[in-house]
Amino acid sequence: MKKCNFSVKLNPKKAKGSIADQNAKLIKIFNRKFKKSGIVKELRNKRFPITRGMKRRKKIATGKRRAQKNKLK
């Protein structure tokens, strides 16, 4: 698991609205960074062991998706 250390700060010069509005904005920014970091996705993948068959099926599915995407271009 890769280490993720990020923080969220609000620029005091750009701070507009009430404290509740500013906090809501900070929470939105934090959630966006948290999702982008991939922590939840990684934990979901590590819930149970992945068998060889599952890896093979996933590889085939990604290949099909890639071919479909290239076909549209």
C-alpha positions in Angstrom: 0.0 0.0 0.0 1.4 3.3 -1.0 1.7 6.1 1.6 -0.7 9.0 1.1 -0.2 12.2 3.1 -2.3 15.1 2.0 -3.8 18.1 3.7 -6.4 20.6 2.8 -6.1 24.3 3.6 -8.2 27.2 2.6 -6.6 30.4 1.3 -7.5 33.2 3.8 -7.5 35.7 1.0 -10.1 33.7 -1.0 -12.2 32.8 2.0 -15.8 33.9 1.3 -19.0 33.1 3.2 -19.6 31.8 6.6 -17.4 29.3 8.5 -19.9 26.5 7.7 -19.6 27.3 4.0 -15.8 27.3 4.2 -15.9 24.0 6.1 -18.2 22.4 3.5 -15.8 23.5 0.7 -12.8 22.0 2.6 -14.7 18.7 3.0 -15.4 18.6 -0.7 -11.8 19.3 -1.6 -10.7 16.6 0.9 -13.1 14.0 -0.5 -11.9 14.7 -4.0 -8.3 14.2 -3.0 -9.1 11.1 -1.0 -10.9 9.5 -3.9 -8.2 10.4 -6.3 -5.5 8.9 -4.1 -7.1 5.5 -4.6 -7.0 4.4 -0.9 -10.6 3.1 -0.9 -10.1 1.2 -4.2 -6.9 -0.4 -2.9 -8.6 -1.6 0.3 -11.6 -2.9 -1.6 -9.2 -5.0 -3.8 -7.4 -6.4 -0.8 -10.5 -7.6 1.0 -10.1 -11.1 -0.3 -7.3 -13.0 -2.3 -7.5 -12.9 -6.1 -7.2 -16.3 -7.7 -5.4 -17.0 -11.0 -8.8 -17.4 -12.8 -10.0 -14.0 -11.5 -6.8 -12.4 -12.8 -7.2 -14.0 -16.2 -10.9 -13.0 -16.5 -10.0 -9.4 -15.4 -7.2 -9.3 -18.0 -9.5 -10.5 -20.8 -12.2 -8.0 -19.8 -9.7 -5.1 -19.8 -8.4 -6.2 -23.2 -12.0 -6.2 -24.6 -12.7 -2.7 -23.1 -9.4 -1.4 -24.7 -10.3 -2.9 -28.1 -13.8 -1.4 -27.9 -12.4 2.0 -27.0 -9.9 1.9 -29.8 -12.6 0.8 -32.2 -14.6 3.9 -31.4 -11.7 6.2 -32.2 
